[in-house]
Amino acid sequence: MRKHDFLHLSIKEVSEAIKTGEISPVELTTSAIERAKRLNGLLNAYVSIFEHSAIHEAAKAEVEIRAGRWLGPLHGVPLSIKDIFYVKDTVTTAGSLIFKDFIPKHDASVVRRLREVGAVIIGKTNLHEFAYGVTNVNPYFGATKNPWNPDRITGGSSGGSAAAVATGMCFASLGTDTGGSTRIPAALCGIIGFKPTYGLVSKHGVFPLAWSLDHVGILARSVWDVGILLEAIAGYDPADITTLASKTFEAKQIGTYNVKRLKVGVPDDKFLEPLQDDVKKLFWNSLKKLEDEGWQISELKFKYFEHVSACRYIILLTEAASLHVDWLKKNPKLYSEELRHRLMLGLLVPPEVYLKAQRARKVLIREFLRAMNGLDLVACPTTSVTAPRIGEERILVNGVELNVRLALLRLTEPFNALAFPAISVPCGMSKDGLPVGLQMVSKPFHDGFLLAAALAYEEITGNRYKIPPI
Amino acid sequence: MSCEYEDLTKIIKARLASLNIHISDEELSKLSHDLNNLLKISETFDEIVSHEEEPATFFLLRVEDYEKT
């Protein structure tokens, strides 16, 4: 196998090659950086590439592995990080002008944990301004382009990460997810995007968007790879009070669950529709394959999705505004017009409305758990549409005109307010050659079970990551 | 929570002015429209919170909340 061929392997596969000495971390990292530099002009996935430090980290990994000190499946593996995570002594822009020169003095906890298991950080990826949006058309750093069709968006806000993973510029990436920002770009770029249960992964050192909705997400090319990264980053962090001491994760759990004949609830058409024809067809085709294998598909009885989305909307507006108010006062021109408007709107939300949204949220979590009684999973398409064109603001979906933002996030956002774990997995390709994603959701802290179910889905349907023609 | 549209624009202007944020008439009109919608949406929460089973506690996700259900 030529060294460039390694770049599209899964972490599970490449780590074996590293461990046995078939490929060296330095060669692998050099190849990933070469590829990133070559493709970045076209896709705009990275805002910075750490050529010098990445080669240095890879060389260190190589020495350790040769000396028999293998630290695990991420040792010597090149990864990327969304440019909203603090990485010590490197510029962390959060996709904004305000932070264009900001250099953190420490790593985000999850970045530190990745380093502790020997991962090689090769660069920071492009994102929507302050992660507050789902197109990844960044007014300062440019739009990230979809590797399946560069006229299309990647989706966001972790769009740079999705493009980098999909094209073999790295093996996996850390993103964030406040309304679908990991799952949406994963679906639009044909890879896997996972948002763990709120409280399983530390957010310390990740610039916030909305504290009670923010999650760290993982973008990868296989379900096992998600598990490998989750094992490295999950668990209690004294620096983040929302993490739970009792909850950890081990990738080997994935193989221990019984995932035969799972019971899957599908929301009714009131929530699902409108869907693009191809999205609808591929979603139901996939469910049919699962049903043929004995999975039981039934309608999810939950009538409050609209309320859940309303809670998220108000909580997002208010928390984001409270975070940005001082910068907004001092430097309003350093925000895009769209973002400035949303932040000002958030400043106008009466406190009792915000608090009522949080109280309603608790009731809705309880009601959603009740709706999941007797079910193992909930499934729906990840997005209503395939990747829209860059610059497109409104889109016709099966006869209904929707704002692109809504068309992309309306099926993912409820699970941020509910805080349940959710994953987007590939679900096939549309007639015009664009990827479609299927979203699965499980009960809180059943993250390992969700990954096991996603793995079974991959095996039954044959829907897996495909290399984009770039 | 409901109030007349004109009152709303006055409230918005006053609130933003108190933060030393100044906006154009066009921005004011857009904000009034969006805030009006937001307040209408928020009215739907009344029905939801009426289903609280015990005196409300401040929102914090805890494992126990999931496991007792």
HADDOCK unambig.tbl for C-alpha pairs under 7 A between the chains (distance, minus, plus):
assign (segid A and resid 310 and name CA) (segid B and resid 41 and name CA) 6.67 0.50 0.50
assign (segid A and resid 329 and name CA) (segid B and resid 19 and name CA) 6.91 0.50 0.50
assign (segid A and resid 329 and name CA) (segid B and resid 20 and name CA) 6.48 0.50 0.50
assign (segid A and resid 329 and name CA) (segid B and resid 21 and name CA) 5.88 0.50 0.50
assign (segid A and resid 345 and name CA) (segid B and resid 31 and name CA) 6.23 0.50 0.50
assign (segid A and resid 345 and name CA) (segid B and resid 35 and name CA) 6.71 0.50 0.50
assign (segid A and resid 348 and name CA) (segid B and resid 12 and name CA) 6.85 0.50 0.50
assign (segid A and resid 353 and name CA) (segid B and resid 42 and name CA) 6.50 0.50 0.50
assign (segid A and resid 356 and name CA) (segid B and resid 45 and name CA) 6.72 0.50 0.50
assign (segid A and resid 357 and name CA) (segid B and resid 45 and name CA) 6.62 0.50 0.50
assign (segid A and resid 358 and name CA) (segid B and resid 59 and name CA) 5.86 0.50 0.50
assign (segid A and resid 359 and name CA) (segid B and resid 49 and name CA) 6.44 0.50 0.50
assign (segid A and resid 359 and name CA) (segid B and resid 56 and name CA) 6.81 0.50 0.50
assign (segid A and resid 359 and name CA) (segid B and resid 59 and name CA) 6.47 0.50 0.50
assign (segid A and resid 360 and name CA) (segid B and resid 45 and name CA) 6.06 0.50 0.50
assign (segid A and resid 360 and name CA) (segid B and resid 48 and name CA) 5.59 0.50 0.50
assign (segid A and resid 360 and name CA) (segid B and resid 49 and name CA) 5.14 0.50 0.50
assign (segid A and resid 362 and name CA) (segid B and resid 59 and name CA) 6.99 0.50 0.50
assign (segid A and resid 363 and name CA) (segid B and resid 48 and name CA) 6.83 0.50 0.50
assign (segid A and resid 363 and name CA) (segid B and resid 49 and name CA) 6.81 0.50 0.50
assign (segid A and resid 363 and name CA) (segid B and resid 51 and name CA) 6.83 0.50 0.50
assign (segid A and resid 363 and name CA) (segid B and resid 52 and name CA) 6.12 0.50 0.50
assign (segid A and resid 366 and name CA) (segid B and resid 69 and name CA) 6.83 0.50 0.50
